[in-house]
Amino acid sequence: MTNFVLVAGAWLGAWAWDDVAVELRSTGHSVHPLTLSGLAEKQAVPAGQQTHVQDIVGEVERLDLGDVVLVGHSYAGVPVGQAALRIGDRLRHVVLVDANVAVDGETFLSGWPSDEVRAAIKENNGVWPPITAADCAGQGMTDGQIARFVDGSTPHPGATLTEPAVMPRPLSELAGTYVKCLLDGDEPWGAAAELLRSDRWELVDMDTGHWPMFSQPRELARILHGSTTGS
């Protein structure tokens, strides 16, 4: 049985995967959505970048999971990439959903204009405030989906965004799938584009916005299922 460990991006917890998890379980998979420290029901837990990596590794080890597909969305691509290297033979596949790629010594904020994010963290006592409904425009979500996203979001611990990844070897050495959400840009860029030069990684496009677990959960679940079958 494939074990999916699902990790959402900034501001989100395990709850963001509810619709995707239902679809995956209906096809016989075991699904383990994970809330990272400092978010959602774990808001009170202090967190840095390595805390989030350990959250993921610890969950896999605590549940004694094998045949693991690690799924990281957006920000979570950074800790998921690091965790993928640490769980060894337990790993089957990595899926990055419109995600940042873990690169040794680089942070989530590396490689894109981030002065505004850094300023927001400084002005808000070390956290990155959630975005608003207006910020979600043009991302393929209904009003109801946007409301669910905004209502469930919590501030994101800033240290996890500014501390560097620790990658003893490149993520390109592992087997993976990169899901590009086309409403958020036509093609992968930066470290994601570099990763896809590896013959161990494949690119899958989705005609939706940056949060497909809300806008197209059934299609996202189909892609995740396909990552275990090669289809």
Sequence and secondary structure as in RCSB ss.txt:
>XXXX:A:sequence
MTNFVLVAGAWLGAWAWDDVAVELRSTGHSVHPLTLSGLAEKQAVPAGQQTHVQDIVGEVERLDLGDVVLVGHSY
AGVPVGQAALRIGDRLRHVVLVDANVAVDGETFLSGWPSDEVRAAIKENNGVWPPITAADCAGQGMTDGQIARFV
DGSTPHPGATLTEPAVMPRPLSELAGTYVKCLLDGDEPWGAAAELLRSDRWELVDMDTGHWPMFSQPRELARILH
GSTTGS
>XXXX:A:secstr
  EEEEE  TT  GGGGHHHHHHHHHTT EEEEE  TTSGGGTTS   HHHHHHHHHHHHHHTT  SEEEEEEGG
GHHHHHHHHHHSGGGEEEEEEES     BT  TTTTS  HHHHHHHHHTTTEE    GGGGTTSS  HHHHHHHH
HH   EETHHHHS B  SS GGGS EEEEEEGGG SS  HHHHHHTTSTTEEEEEESS S HHHH HHHHHHHHH
HHHHT 
